[in-house]
């Protein structure tokens, strides 16, 4: 089962509650395949029900951003993250500290807010 849904304008990643190394590797593989196809899209990580990645998985996620930084900057217009819990927001801080996203990003409490922002074309600056 893929945890990455691509509808063209938006690519949504919805990891499961139980995060295994295999799930993380599969998600990263799907994201790299989407980057290879090119085009511009908004990316949403819906972490509403996702488990917390362990230290190795956080390193894999950061490594994906580092390795694909130029492709991400070209293809991903905005990165919206749905993270209703403070624990998940803390995990994001750790990942983004290791490797900040090369695109504008925001964290939201709901999926609808994330979708609206990811699709908007207003000026946004990547966070330092």
Secondary structure, DSSP 8 states (H G I E B T S, - for coil): --SEEE-SSEEEE---SS--HHHHHHHHHHHHHHHHH---EEEEEE-SS-----HHHHHHHHHHHHHTHHHHHHHEEEEEEE--SHHHHHHHHHHHHHS--SSEEEEESSHHHHHHHHH--S------
